[in-house]
């Protein structure tokens, strides 16, 4: 419904006449009557003013107290929660959470309380975590601020740290000589300081390590990528190389990062980006034939995960691979469907940005709409048959989604029987 535009009070002008024919007595009684009326108005106004001011003050104080329980004290960015304070003559305070639809402080309070009361009970063994952005890895201060900005929710037990991200960048002071010589390291954060900061906030440490989506290492060490028969480096359509699971050097490099994280005390390490590029028939003429053989490709990826896990067996860290829900739905993930994969514990990423709208393959078109919780429910319903018999952690991501809507999607996954989930 359209709001009626307020145009202000209409002012009507009248023609006034000047009267000079009143006597002195008339003027005196007129003035006396005016003073009596003004005195009465002042008395009545004062009688009502103090109670109204007290009521206004109490109402304002109540809103502020509620906000303190909802909004984190420190906010890193508007992706999480934004507080806006507006001063008026009655000194009341309001706040709004930045979402696709702006919500008042009272509504946000009601919604969040309902999520808390309807949250699916966390069972023993369930893994529930929230992540921090890569930007938080600049310094201990930025990491500390990012941790402060995560809403306090009882069932979130772990914080996932991006140690090595897609593209090959390493977000801590890795001691690998290969990482140093290839200029992959972009942070001076010491790994033990990262863990200490997480624990100081009352969380347990977990990590994410991207494996073969690495364009940095092969540029420095060509043997870690895909090379033609003349030893030149293969590049994709974006002129970027990829790290190869067929390379012993690449396996050792990724294993080093995983072991360093496990040795430092990260309790869970999620390994992502188990992938091999698709090569054209023309390219395969000058590449090793195994790069185009489906069976050998799949074996290389499965063996890589086994290698990482076996070489970290001396530590207490739990290591498991992550797959994309969209790839599972469209049956295009080589490693996930392999019978050789010797783990039943996996993570499945539902990327809300990627699936929003429609996705299709040769067999059909799938439409995804509504809230992140709606899309999560539909995706899990479509792939639940493929996930049967596996211990699944559902990761819900989305750059256009606020933390609360992703958390609600995690709760929806828990309702559907997937008790472990990661926000972000």
N, C-alpha and C positions, 0 to 999 in steps of 0.2 A: 504494500500500500504506500503510495507516495505521501511524503510528509507535506502538510500545508505550509507554504512559505510564510514566515512571520514578517509582516511588513511594518510592524511598529504601530503605535497608538495614533489614531487619527486626531488631528488638532483642528478644532472648529474656531474660526475667528468671528468675533462679533463686533459691531460698531458700538463703542462706548460713548456715553454722554457725560459731560462734566456738570455737576450740580453745585450751585453756589448759593442756593436759597435756604439751606438748613440754618436753624438758629444755633446759638452756642450751646443751649441745653440739649438740643437734639444731638448735636455732635458729641457731647460729653457722655450721654447715655449709650450712644452707639459704640463709642470707644470702650466703655466699661463692659458692655455685653461681649465685645470681641475678646477682651482679656480673660473673662470668665470661661469662655469657650476654649481658648488656647490652654488654659490651666487644666481644664478637664481632660483634654486630649493628651496632654503631657503625662498626667497621672495614670490614665488608662494604659498608655504606651509603655510606661516604666513598669507597670504591674505585669505586663505580658513579656516584656523584652528579656528579663533575666531567665525565666524558665525556658524560653525558646533558645537562648544562647547556650544554656547548659545542655539542652537536648541535642543541639547541633554539635557541640563539642564531644559529647559521648558517642554520637553516631560516627563522627570522624575517627575517633580513637578505635572503635571496634573494627572499622575497615582496615586500618593500619595493622592491627594485631593479626587479622586474618591473612593479610598479604605476607607478613613475616613467616607464616607457617607454610606458605605455598611457594613463594618466589625465592630462589637461592640468593644468599647474601652477595655473591659475586657472580656476575654474568659476563661470559667471554664474548658472545655474539648474540645477535637477534635470532639465531637458529633455535635457541633453546627457549628462553623466556625474556621478554622485554618489559620493564616497569616504567610507567610514565606517571609523573606527579604533576598535578595541576592545582595551583593555589587560587582560591576564590575568597570572597568576603567572609565566608564561614569556615575557612581553613580546612575543608574536607579533602581527602586524598582518594584517588581512584587509580586502578592499574589495569593493564590489558596484556594478554599473552599474544605474541605475534604468531598467528596461524593463517591458513588460507582465509578463514572468516574471523574477524576480530571478535574477541569474547570479553565480556566484562569480568571484573575481578570476582564478583559474586558467582557468576556462571562457571568460571574456571574452578573456583573452590568446590562448587557442587559436583562438577564433572570429575575432578581428581579424587574427591572423597568417594564417589561411586566406584571408581576404578580400584581404590584401595579395598573397599568392602566386598567387591565382587572378584578380587584377584584369586586366581586358581592356586590352591595351596601347593607350595614347593615341597616336593618329595625328596627323600634321601637319594643323592646321586644326580639330581637335576642340576644343570649348569645354566645359570642365568647371569648375563653380563651386559655391561654397557661399554661403549667404546669412547675414545677421545679422538679428535681430529688430528691430522698430521701436523697442523699448525701448532698444536700443543707441545710438540717435541722440540721447539726452539730452545727452551730453557726450563729449569726447574720451576721458575716463577710462572711461566705460561702453562706448564703441566699442572701445577698446583691450582691455578685459576680454573682450568678446564675441569678438574675434579670437583672443585667447589660448585661449578655450574650444573653438575648432574643432580637432578631431583632426588631427594632422599626417599627411596622406596625399599621396603624391608626385604623383598625377595631378590633384589639385585646384589649379588655377592662378589662378583668378579669385575675387574676392569681390564679390557683388552687394549693392548698397546700395539700400534703399527711399527714393528721393528724394521721390516723390509717390505716395501710397497710395490705395487705393479709399476713396471718401468725399470726397476732395479735400484731405486734410491734406498739407502740405509739410514734410518732415523735415530741412530745412537752412535756412540763412539766405538764402533766395532774394531776389534784388534786384528782382523784378518789383513794380511799384507796385500792380498789381491784386491780387497775392498779399498784399501788406502791408495794403492797405485793406480786404480781405475777411477779414482775420485768419486766413488759411489756414496761416500759418507757426507751427510749434510748437517749433522748435529754433533755437539760436543758432550751431550748427556752421557754420563756413565751409567751402565746398565744396573748396577747395584743401587745407585741413587734413585733411579726410576722406580725400582721395587720398593725402596724405603718410603718414597713419597706416596705410593699407592697404599701401602700398609698403614701409613699415618692417617689416611682418610678412612680407615676401617674396611678396606676392600682386600681381596686376594688378587695376585697378579696373573694375567694371561697375556699371550702374545699372538700376533698374526705375522706370518712370514710368507711373502710371495716367492714362488720358486722359479718357474721358467718364463714368466713374462718379464724378461730382463734384457734391456737394450744397452746397458752400460758395460757389463762384464765382457761380452764378445767383442766390443770395440777395442778393448785393451788386450784381450786374449782371444784371438780368433778361433782357437781350438775349442772354446766353450760354446761356440755357436754352430751354425750349419755352414759348411764350406763346400764349394764346388771342387771338381777334380783338380783344378789348377790352384787350389788352396785359397782362392778369393772368397770373401765372406758373402753369404746369401743375405739379401735385404728384402723386406716386404714392400708393399706398394707405397708405404710411407717412408721408405728408405731407412728402415730400422731393422737391426738384427734381432734375433731371439736366442735366448739361452737354450741349450739342448740337453734332454735327459739321456741322450746317447753318449754324452761327453763325460768321461770320468772326472775331468777337472771341474766341470760345472756341478756335478754331483757332490764333490768334495767341498766346494765353495758354499753351496746351500746348506750342506750338513754342518759346516763349521758354524754358521750363523745360528742354526737350530740348537746345536750343542752348547754354544755360548749362552744362549737364553736359558736352556734347561739347567746348566750348571749354576747360573746366577740365582735361580730360584723361581722362575716362571713355572706355575703349576700345570698350565695347559697351553699348548702351542698348536694353533690352527694353520695348516699349510695350504696355501691357495695357488691357483694358476698352474695346475697340472695340465699343460697343453702343448700341442705340437702344431705348427702352422700347416695349412693346406698348400701343397705345391702343385704347380701346373705340370702338365705332361712334358712340356718343353724344358722346364727347370729340372725335372727328374732325370732327364737324359744326361745331365751333367752333375747330378748329385748321387750320393750313395743310394742304391735302390731300396734299402731298408727304411728310408725316410717316407717312402710311399706305400710300404706294406702294412696293411691294417693290423695284422697280428703282431708284427714286430714293434709297431708304434705303441700299441696297447701294453705290450710286455715291458717296454722301456719305461712307461709312466708308472705302472704298478711296481716295478722293481725299484724305481726311484723312491717311492714312498717307503717301501720296505727298508731300503738303505738308510733313509733318514731315521726311521724309528729304531732300527737295530743299533745304529751308532750312537743313539742317545739312551740306550737301555740302562746305562749305569746311573742315570738320574731319575728322579721321581716324576718328572714331567710326563703328562699324557699328551700324545701327539696324534692328531687325526686330520684327514684331508677334508677340503671343502669343495662342493660342487654347486653349480648354478641350477636353480629350479627350472628355469626356462630351457636349459640344455637337456635336462632330464625329461621334461614334457615333450620336447621335440626329438628325443632319442638321438642326440648328436654328441654325447659325451662318451668318448672311447673308454676312459678309465672306469667311470661309474658302472658301466654295464659289464665290465670284465668279471668273469668267474674266478679270476686269479687274485682279485683284490682281497687280501687277507685281513680285513678289519670290518667289524660290524658297526663301529662308531664313526659317524661322519657329521659334517656340517652341511646344510643346504641353504644357499643364499637366495632369498626372494627380493629382487631389486624392483621396488615399486615404480621407479622412474622408467625402467626398461619394459615392464609388462603392461603399464597403463595404456589403455586403448585396446588394440588388437595385436595378436601375434598369430602367425600361421605357418603351416607346413603343407606337405602334399596331401595330407589326409583331412585337414580341417582348419577352421579359423576359431580362435579362442578370444573372447571379449572379456576385458577386465575393467571394471569401473567401481565407483563408490569410494569408501574410505580404505586406508591401508589394511584395516582389519578385514574388510569385505574381500579385498583382493587376495589377502593371505589365506583366507578360508577357502576361496575358490581354487587357488593354486594347489594347496595341500590336498583338497578333495580330488583334483585331477591326477596327482602323482602319488597318492598314498599307496597304491598297489605296488609301485616300484620301491617304496620305502619300507615295505613290510619286512620284518625281521631285523631291521637296523635300529641302532640307537642314534636318533637324529637330534641334532641341535639346529634349530631354525634361526637363521640370521635374517633380520628384516632391515633393509637399507632404503634410503630415498633422500636425495638432496633437497627435495621440495617439501619434505614432511617434517613436522616438528617432533620433538622427543616424545611427547605425550601420545600422539597418534601412533607412533611406532611401538610404544610400550603397550598400547591397547591391542595392536596387532599381535604382539608377543603373547598377551593374555588369551587372545583368540586361539593361537596355536596351542597353548596349554590346555584350553578347553577341548580341543580336538585330539588330545592325547600326546602332544609333543611338549613335554614338560620343560625341556631345555631350550632357551632362546637367547639371542643376542640382539641388542638394540644398536643399530648403526653399523 
